[in-house]
């Protein structure tokens, strides 16, 4: 959305347009003469990394704020989990079995979006990584409900297009993982974790650490599929070893169904402050 505030100064868009109308001379053809903000080669220099980080933070922030979205429901999960109708093509038997969570993710997003629509799609908006698998299921469920959803894509060596269910003007692409993670959590009012791989675990543990250390307020933190998560992570062993505390095991809950997750979010009451936060 164009900034409508009045300014006594000539705007940057006009200057960028008229810069192409100057006489063609050795001076005007030199890269040094280009307007800095219109010079792509300049913006891509290593020294401009701090500026690019700021731009990646600011662009989605402005777009989301202009939509007046105040809170989100985060959905993390594996890109390789197929929808049930395609599970016969899954690369492993386990992935085929996990396809049931595609449907649960889709139903969860649909139920949450039905409620989000009561606020004009400003509160509790679904946000996913914008890709396939569980991410697609989340955006698809929001689409089923006739609401909006956010997709936060990331540029990878093997490019993947955003799934077709992300609301187009809420579909963003990132270069920096760190900034993308900030946007996942800046408005989070609940975090849901579906079965997945390295990326899902990275997002899960980073989010848990922020809550564990008091850097982020506690929100409903729901892991879909107890059997999967207890097979791949020995939570109790972490507590027994003393690398986490017993109280840390209460930072998350296991759920199996979309309705169970919705019920927990609706009944959520913030837990009292902890006295054993690491570093305190």
N, C-alpha and C positions, 0 to 999 in steps of 0.2 A: 504494500500500500504506500502510495506516495505521501511524503510528509507535507501536510497542508499548512504548517505554520508559516506565517509571513516572515520574510527576511528582507532586509534592505540590500543584501548582496546578490550578485548574479549567481545563479545556481550552477552546480557542477555539471549537470546533464547538458545544459546549454553550452558550456565551455567545451565539453567533450565533443559535441556535435560540430561546433564552429572550428575546432582545431583542425579538422580535415579540409577546411576551405582556405587555409593559408597558402601563400605562394610556394611552389615547389622549388626549393633551393637546397644546396648541400647542408645548410644549417637545419632546415625543417625536416630533412630526411634522416638526420642523426637520431639514434635512439635516445640520446640525452635530452632531446627537445620534447619528447612525449610527456604528456601529463602523467605524473607518478601513479595516480589511481587508475589510469587507463593503459598502463604499460604492463602487460602480462609477464614479459620476461623479467622485469624488475620485481614484480610481486612474487615470482617463483624463486627468487634467490634465497640461499640458505639464511642470509642475514635477516630476511623478512619473515622467518618462522613465527616470531612473537605476534606479528600483525596477522598472519594467517590463522593462528590459534584464536585470536580475538574475533576475527571475522566468522569463524566456524561456530563460536559461541553465540555471537550476536545475531546472525541471520535467522536461525531457527527460533531464537528467543523472541525476536521482533514479530515473526510470522505467527507464532503460537499466541503471543500476547495480543496481537491484533484480532485474533479469533476469540479473545477473552476466555481462553482455557485456563482454569485455575488449579486443576488437580487431574492426576492421571492414575490409571491402573496399569502396572507394568507386567508384561508377559515375556518371560525368558523361556527358551526351549529349543530343542534340536531342529536343525534345518533338514535332517535326513529322515525324520519321522513322517511316513506317508499317510495320506488319508486312507481309511479302511478299504475303500473301493479299489485302491491301488496297492494294497499290502502284498499281493502275490508277487509283485516285482521288487519287493524289498531285498536288500543285499544280504540280510541275515534274518534268521527266525525271530530273534529278539526284537528287531526293528518292526517286523510284521506284528508281533504281539503288542508292541508299544503304540501301534496305530490307533488304539482306542483312545489315546490321549489327544489325538488330533480332534476327535469329536468332542471330547470334554473341553478342550481349549476353545473350540468354536462355540460350544454352548455357553461356556462361562462368559466369553466376550459378548455374546448375544444378550444374555441376562443383564450384564453390567451396563451395556449400551442402552437397553430399554430404560434403565433407571437414569442414565446420563441424559437421555433425551428430555427428561422432565426439567432439566436445568438449561435446556437449549444447547445441549452438547458442550457445556462449559465445565462441568464437573465430572470427575471420574471417567475421563476419556481413555480408551484403550490405546496403549503404545507398545509396539513390538519393534524388532529389528528390521522389519519390512521385507524379509526374504521368504523362502519356502518353509515347508514343514509346519512346526508349531506356530511360527510367526504368521504364516499365511492363514492358518486356522483362526488366529486371534483377529486379524483384520477382516477375515471373511465373516466371522460371527458378528462383528460390528456392522458390517455391510448388510447382513441378513436382517438386522434390527432397523435398518434405515438410518443409522447414525454415522458419525464420523470416527476416524481412528488415525493415529499417527504411525508413520513408518520411519525408522532411523537406519538407513542403509549405510554400509561402509564399503569403500573401494577395496576390492581384493584382487590378488593376481589373476584369479579366474573369475572374471566379472559375472555377477548375477544381477538380473534385472529385478526391480521391486515387484512384489506380487501385485496382482491386478486389483486387489481389494482395498489397498491403502487409499485414503482420501487424497486425491491428486495434489491439492495445495497444502497438504500436511505430510508430504513425502520428501524427506531430506537425504542428502548424501554427504558422507563425511570422509575426510582423509585421516583425521586424528582420532584414534580410539578413545583417548582420555576425554576429549570434548563430547564425543558421542555418549560416553558413560554418564557424564554430568547431566546431559539432557534427559537421559532415562530417569534419573533420580530427583531432579530439581523440583518436580511437582508430584512426586509419587505419594499416593495415599494407601497403596497396597502393592506388594510385590509377589508375583506368582512364578514358581519355577517348575517347569515341566521337564521330563527326562531329556537329556542332551549330552553333549560332549565337552570338549575343552572350553569352547566359548561360553556355554551355559554355566559350567563350573566357575569359570573366571568371573562372570557377572554375579553369580550367586555368592561366592566367597567375598568378593569385594564389597557387595552390599551388606552382607552379614558383618563384615569387619567395621564398616562405618557405623552400624547400629551398635555393635558390641562395644566400641570405643567411645560412644556418645557423640560422635561427629554428625550423626543423623538421628532424628527422632524415631522412636520405635513405631512401626506400622505393621499391619498384618503381613506375615511372611509365610507363604504357603507353598509347600512342596507336594506336587501331585505325584502319587505313586510311591508309597512307603517301601514296597518290596524292591523297587529299582534303587532307590536312594540308600537303603540299608545294605544292599548288596555291593554297591560301588564305593560307599564311604562308611567306615567304621566310626560312627559318631561317638559311641561310648568309649572306644579306645582313646580318642583324643582327650576326653574328660578324665579317664583313668590315668593317663600319662601326665595330666596336669598342664597340658599345652592350651587347653581351654578350661573354663570352670564348669561345674555342674549347671549353674544358672544359664550358661550360654546355650544349653540344650533346650531351653525354654524360649529362645528367640524365634523359633520357627515351629510350624505345625504341619503334620502330614495330612493330606486330604486325598480323596479318590474321585470325587465327583464335582461337577460345576456347581451344583446347588449347595453342596457342603461348603465350598469356598465362599460363595455369595453370602451364606448365612453367617459365617464367621466375620466377614467384613462388615456386615450390617450390625452385628452385635458388638463390634470392637469397642473396647474402652481402654485408653492408654494405660500401660502398666506404670506403677510408681517408680521413681528414679532408683537406680541401683547404686549400691555403695561399693561395689567391687570392680568398677570399670578400670580396665588396665591403664596404668599411668596416673591414676588418682590416689 
